[in-house]
Amino acid sequence: MFTGLVEEMGTVRSIAKSADSFTLTIGARVVLDGVKFGDSINVNGVCLSVTGFSDSEFTVGLAPETLKRTSLGQLVEGDRVNLERSATPQTRLGGHYVQGHVDATGEIIEFREDADALWVTIRTSPELMKYIVTKGYITIDGTSLTVVDTGADWFNVTLIAHTQELIVLPRKKPGDLVNLEVDIIAKYVEKLVAANADHSVTPSQTQLASKGGQ
């Protein structure tokens, strides 16, 4: 689990591709403190396992499904990425519960400056929009942010000046893709409501059943 509070921006040092593998080597500093083989690191919103590391970089492998569902396959050497280590019992939960399981990608539609704040509008599928609500949480490239407004296939967020310095989103441009993870609580609620609806019986149905359908 993660909190959506980015610890640092790393730099893609190298990319190794083959017919059956895709490996990223990322330069970093903060997230390497205490790192071990198999540890989970959130890379632009994707939970990945460390397969190798040194004192200045680490390596992760991406499965085919990860490449299809996320924007990580579009990275090139030199790109910056958001990084966060998995949470511990001592971690302050300043963001929200983030799994690192990307639901879909979104497309940046617009950046708009407002004094020292930056508004970002993102388009995604109507199917995903049902989980995105005004004042609710959304994870964008691993960053926990608050939704300001929504439409049928878009939503926007605003970044204060301090946040702009710490994450990759302001460094992107319209048309770029971002990794999106909706609040898991919304999915649980949807499934519970659907399950209850499937098993619900109205009073009239109960009465009919007791009378043998008469």
C-alpha positions as CSV (number, residue, x, y, z in Angstrom):
1,M,0.0,0.0,0.0
2,F,1.1,3.6,-0.6
3,T,-0.2,7.0,0.4
4,G,0.1,9.0,-2.9
5,L,2.7,11.3,-1.4
6,V,5.6,11.3,-3.8
7,E,8.9,11.0,-2.0
8,E,11.1,12.1,-4.9
9,M,11.3,12.2,-8.7
10,G,13.7,9.7,-10.2
11,T,15.2,9.6,-13.7
12,V,14.9,6.8,-16.2
13,R,18.6,5.7,-16.7
14,S,18.0,2.9,-19.2
15,I,15.3,0.7,-20.8
16,A,15.9,-2.9,-21.8
17,K,13.3,-4.4,-24.2
18,S,13.1,-7.9,-25.6
19,A,10.3,-10.1,-27.0
20,D,9.4,-11.3,-23.5
21,S,10.7,-8.6,-21.1
22,F,10.7,-4.9,-20.4
23,T,13.1,-3.6,-17.7
24,L,13.5,-0.1,-16.3
25,T,16.6,1.2,-14.5
26,I,15.8,4.3,-12.5
27,G,18.2,6.7,-10.8
28,A,17.0,7.6,-7.3
29,R,18.2,8.5,-3.8
30,V,15.5,8.7,-1.2
31,V,13.6,5.5,-2.1
32,L,16.9,3.5,-2.0
33,D,17.3,4.0,1.8
34,G,16.9,0.5,3.2
35,V,15.8,-1.0,-0.1
36,K,15.8,-4.8,-0.4
37,F,15.3,-7.2,-3.3
38,G,11.5,-7.7,-3.8
39,D,10.5,-4.4,-2.2
40,S,7.6,-2.5,-3.7
41,I,8.2,0.9,-5.2
42,N,5.4,3.0,-6.8
43,V,6.7,4.3,-10.1
44,N,4.3,6.8,-11.7
45,G,1.4,5.1,-10.0
46,V,2.4,1.5,-10.7
47,C,3.5,-0.9,-7.9
48,L,6.6,-2.6,-9.1
49,S,9.1,-5.0,-7.4
50,V,12.7,-4.2,-7.1
51,T,14.8,-6.8,-9.0
52,G,18.2,-5.1,-8.6
53,F,19.7,-2.0,-7.0
54,S,22.9,-0.1,-6.2
55,D,23.5,3.0,-4.1
56,S,22.2,5.3,-6.9
57,E,19.6,3.3,-9.0
58,F,17.2,0.4,-9.0
59,T,15.8,-1.9,-11.6
60,V,12.2,-3.2,-12.1
61,G,10.6,-5.4,-14.6
62,L,7.2,-4.8,-16.3
63,A,4.7,-7.5,-17.2
64,P,2.9,-7.4,-20.5
65,E,-0.4,-6.5,-18.8
66,T,1.3,-3.6,-17.0
67,L,2.5,-2.3,-20.4
68,K,-1.0,-2.5,-21.8
69,R,-2.8,-0.8,-19.0
70,T,-0.3,1.9,-18.1
71,S,1.8,4.6,-19.7
72,L,5.1,3.2,-18.5
73,G,5.8,1.7,-21.9
74,Q,6.0,5.2,-23.4
75,L,8.9,6.2,-21.1
76,V,12.3,7.1,-22.7
77,E,15.7,7.6,-21.1
78,G,15.9,10.8,-19.2
79,D,12.2,11.0,-18.3
80,R,11.4,11.9,-14.7
81,V,9.1,9.6,-12.7
82,N,7.3,9.9,-9.4
83,L,8.6,7.5,-6.7
84,E,7.2,6.3,-3.4
85,R,8.2,3.4,-1.1
86,S,5.4,1.2,0.3
87,A,3.8,2.5,3.5
88,T,4.8,1.1,6.9
89,P,2.8,1.2,10.2
90,Q,4.8,4.3,11.1
91,T,3.9,6.1,7.8
92,R,1.8,9.3,8.2
93,L,-1.2,8.9,5.9
94,G,-1.2,12.3,4.5
95,G,-2.8,11.2,1.2
96,H,-5.2,8.3,0.8
97,Y,-5.0,4.5,0.4
98,V,-3.2,3.9,-2.9
99,Q,-2.7,0.4,-4.2
100,G,-0.4,1.0,-7.1
101,H,-2.9,-0.8,-9.4
102,V,-3.6,1.4,-12.3
103,D,-7.3,1.3,-13.5
104,A,-6.7,3.2,-16.8
105,T,-4.8,6.0,-18.4
106,G,-6.1,9.5,-19.0
107,E,-5.2,12.2,-21.5
108,I,-4.1,15.6,-20.4
109,I,-6.5,18.1,-22.1
110,E,-5.3,21.4,-20.7
111,F,-3.0,23.2,-18.3
112,R,-4.2,26.6,-17.0
113,E,-2.3,28.9,-14.7
114,D,-4.2,30.7,-12.0
115,A,-1.8,33.0,-10.0
116,D,0.8,30.5,-8.7
117,A,-1.6,27.5,-8.9
118,L,-1.9,25.2,-11.9
119,W,-5.2,23.7,-13.1
120,V,-5.0,20.4,-15.0
121,T,-7.9,18.9,-16.9
122,I,-7.8,15.2,-17.8
123,R,-10.0,13.2,-20.1
124,T,-10.8,9.5,-19.4
125,S,-13.5,7.0,-20.1
126,P,-17.1,7.5,-18.9
127,E,-16.8,4.0,-17.3
128,L,-14.0,5.2,-15.0
129,M,-15.7,8.6,-14.4
130,K,-18.5,7.0,-12.4
131,Y,-15.8,6.4,-9.6
132,I,-14.5,10.0,-9.8
133,V,-16.4,12.6,-7.7
134,T,-16.0,16.2,-6.8
135,K,-13.9,16.6,-3.7
136,G,-13.0,12.9,-3.8
137,Y,-9.5,11.4,-4.2
138,I,-7.8,10.5,-7.5
139,T,-4.3,9.1,-8.0
140,I,-2.5,10.6,-11.0
141,D,0.9,9.1,-11.8
142,G,1.0,8.0,-8.2
143,T,0.1,11.4,-6.7
144,S,-2.8,11.6,-4.4
145,L,-4.9,14.7,-5.5
146,T,-8.3,16.1,-4.8
147,V,-10.8,16.3,-7.7
148,V,-12.2,19.8,-8.1
149,D,-14.8,19.4,-10.9
150,T,-16.1,16.7,-13.2
151,G,-17.9,16.2,-16.5
152,A,-19.1,13.2,-18.5
153,D,-15.6,12.2,-19.6
154,W,-13.2,14.6,-17.8
155,F,-12.2,15.9,-14.4
156,N,-9.7,18.5,-13.2
157,V,-7.4,19.1,-10.3
158,T,-5.4,22.1,-9.1
159,L,-1.7,22.0,-8.0
160,I,-0.3,24.5,-5.6
161,A,3.2,25.9,-6.3
162,H,4.9,23.6,-3.8
163,T,3.3,20.5,-5.3
164,Q,4.3,21.6,-8.8
165,E,8.0,21.3,-7.7
166,L,7.7,17.8,-6.4
167,I,5.9,15.8,-9.1
168,V,6.1,15.0,-12.8
169,L,2.6,16.2,-13.8
170,P,3.5,19.9,-14.5
171,R,6.4,18.7,-16.7
172,K,4.0,17.0,-19.1
173,K,2.1,18.5,-22.0
174,P,-1.4,18.3,-23.4
175,G,-1.9,15.0,-25.2
176,D,0.3,13.1,-22.8
177,L,-1.1,10.1,-20.9
178,V,-1.2,9.8,-17.2
179,N,-1.8,6.7,-15.0
180,L,-5.1,6.8,-13.1
181,E,-6.2,4.9,-10.0
182,V,-9.6,5.6,-8.5
183,D,-10.4,5.5,-4.8
184,I,-10.8,1.7,-4.0
185,I,-13.6,2.6,-1.5
186,A,-15.8,3.5,-4.5
187,K,-15.4,0.1,-6.0
188,Y,-16.2,-1.7,-2.7
189,V,-19.3,0.4,-2.3
190,E,-20.4,-0.4,-5.9
191,K,-20.0,-4.1,-5.4
192,L,-21.8,-4.1,-2.1
193,V,-24.7,-2.2,-3.5
194,A,-24.9,-4.4,-6.5
195,A,-24.9,-7.5,-4.4
196,N,-27.6,-6.2,-2.1
197,A,-29.7,-5.3,-5.1
198,D,-29.4,-8.8,-6.6
199,H,-30.6,-10.4,-3.4
200,S,-33.2,-7.8,-2.4
201,V,-36.9,-8.8,-2.3
202,T,-39.6,-6.2,-2.2
203,P,-42.6,-6.7,0.2
204,S,-44.9,-7.4,-2.7
205,Q,-42.7,-10.2,-4.0
206,T,-42.5,-11.7,-0.5
207,Q,-46.3,-11.6,-0.2
208,L,-46.7,-13.2,-3.6
209,A,-44.2,-16.0,-2.7
210,S,-46.1,-16.8,0.5
211,K,-49.3,-17.1,-1.5
212,G,-47.9,-19.4,-4.1
213,G,-47.7,-16.7,-6.7
214,Q,-51.4,-15.9,-6.6
